[in-house]
Amino acid sequence: MDSVAAFFRWLKAAHHIDLTIGYDAFDRARFLKGLWTTVELSALCIVFSLIVGLLGAWLQGARNRWLRNAVHAYIQFFRNTPPLVQLYFFFFAVGGVLPRIDGQPPIGNFAWAVITLSFFAGAFNVEIFRSGIEAVPRHTIEAAEALGLTRLKIFFLILLPLVFRITLPALNNNLVNLVKTTTLAYAIAVPELLYVSAQIWSDESNVREMMNVLLFAYVAIIGVLVYAMGRWERAMRLPGFGL
């Protein structure tokens, strides 16, 4: 570890490339914490946005007109307004009227980021899953109905496996966009990668170096997601459904 720190000090002295995260323990610790926060935020948003998407797609086929209209209103609201505005709305407007507990807000900035970004991406996931459901041949559903399966069993046992196979390419794009959108959490002081990198370059005046580190960090994070989704897509490929 000392040799690594010595290399980065030499890099600064010889070439004026100041990567303090390589030789300064404090900067390195807060950068790694920001990296972990970004990974955690991305993972939670991906999971919850998928749950929201599946639930919304299920309710779109409900017999109750009010439920269908509620899902439609939700999609229009989150799909047609900027995610940063949504983040500010929930954090300041909604969070500001919630009762305090021991002087503290009941929902912190990290939780608001998860909630807002999950609902934002979930609105697109609803439409992605809906398109997948509509792509499943009608006779497949009729065959399941003929066997006496309930609507819930048809959705989870018949439709869902086929829908995932059909929608994985579009879902992959939306989840990649979701991970990139987590940088907006910077606006409400969530200590993710962009936030901690900005703190570091403000303290150390190494904007150029930290911008490059930030770029490659996101390339690595999203590269892992794309690789995993690609493997999943190939594993679930079914002739006649999807690509």
URBELLIN-V522884 format. One record per residue. PSI is psi in degrees with one decimal (NA if undefined). NEAR is the number of other C-alpha atoms within 12 Angstrom. Layout:
PSI,NEAR  PSI,NEAR
This chain:
-37.0,11  -36.4,12  -34.9,11  -46.0,17  -39.6,20  -38.3,18  -44.5,21  -31.4,24  -40.6,22  -40.2,19  -39.5,19  -45.2,20  -39.4,13  -35.4,12  3.1,13  34.1,16  102.6,24  86.7,31  84.9,37  -23.4,35  -12.8,32  -25.9,29  -10.6,23  117.1,22  -36.7,17  -46.9,18  -40.3,27  -40.8,24  -44.2,20  -28.5,25  -44.0,33  -35.1,26  -41.1,24  -38.6,33  -45.1,31  -40.1,21  -41.1,32  -44.3,40  -45.0,30  -44.9,25  -44.2,39  -45.4,38  -44.9,25  -42.3,29  -38.9,40  -48.4,38  -50.2,25  -33.5,30  -34.1,36  -40.4,34  -45.8,22  -42.7,32  -44.6,40  -42.5,35  -42.7,29  -41.2,34  -36.9,38  -45.0,32  -22.9,28  -24.2,29  10.6,25  152.5,19  -24.8,12  120.6,13  -33.2,13  -38.1,14  -44.5,19  -40.9,20  -35.5,18  -42.2,18  -42.2,33  -43.2,25  -41.3,17  -45.9,28  -45.1,29  -39.1,20  -50.2,22  -26.8,29  -23.9,24  13.5,18  147.4,19  139.5,19  -31.1,32  -40.4,26  -41.2,24  -43.0,31  -45.8,37  -40.5,26  -49.6,23  -41.6,29  -46.8,32  -48.2,22  -54.7,14  -48.0,19  -29.5,25  -22.7,19  -5.8,14  142.4,17  140.4,13  150.1,13  112.4,10  38.0,7  -0.3,8  145.1,13  142.8,20  -23.7,19  123.2,22  176.4,23  -36.1,29  -44.4,32  -39.2,27  -36.9,37  -43.8,46  -46.4,42  -51.0,34  -49.4,42  -29.9,47  -43.2,39  -37.2,39  -53.4,43  -31.4,49  -33.3,40  -40.0,40  -35.4,39  -35.2,44  -47.3,40  -35.2,35  -47.3,35  -35.6,42  -43.3,34  -35.0,28  -40.2,32  -42.4,34  -21.7,23  -16.7,24  128.6,28  138.5,20  -34.9,14  -22.9,14  -43.5,20  -40.6,28  -36.9,18  -39.7,16  -39.2,22  -37.4,18  -26.5,13  -3.4,14  14.7,13  143.4,17  166.8,17  -37.7,23  -43.8,20  -38.0,18  -41.2,26  -47.9,31  -32.9,22  -30.2,18  -56.0,28  -47.8,35  -46.4,30  -38.7,23  -39.2,32  -42.7,40  -39.9,40  -40.2,35  -39.2,33  -2.9,38  -41.8,37  -45.9,29  -38.5,28  -39.4,38  -47.4,33  -42.4,23  -38.3,35  -34.1,40  -44.2,31  -35.1,29  -44.0,41  -41.9,41  -33.4,35  -18.4,33  -16.8,48  -20.6,37  -19.4,35  -19.0,41  -35.6,29  -22.9,27  26.4,30  32.4,27  124.9,31  59.4,33  -169.6,39  -47.5,42  -40.6,38  -49.1,30  -33.3,35  -39.4,40  -37.4,30  -43.4,26  -48.0,34  -20.8,26  -37.5,17  -38.5,15  -6.3,21  41.5,19  54.6,24  -47.4,22  -46.3,20  -44.8,28  -30.9,33  -40.8,25  -42.8,19  -43.7,31  -44.2,32  -50.1,20  -28.3,16  -42.0,26  -34.7,30  -41.3,18  -46.1,18  -49.7,26  -32.4,30  -40.6,20  -43.9,18  -45.7,28  -41.1,25  -46.5,17  -43.1,18  -36.0,27  -42.4,24  -41.4,16  -41.8,20  -43.8,26  -36.8,19  -30.8,14  2.4,22  132.7,23  123.1,18  130.6,12  -11.9,12  121.9,22  -160.6,23  NA,17
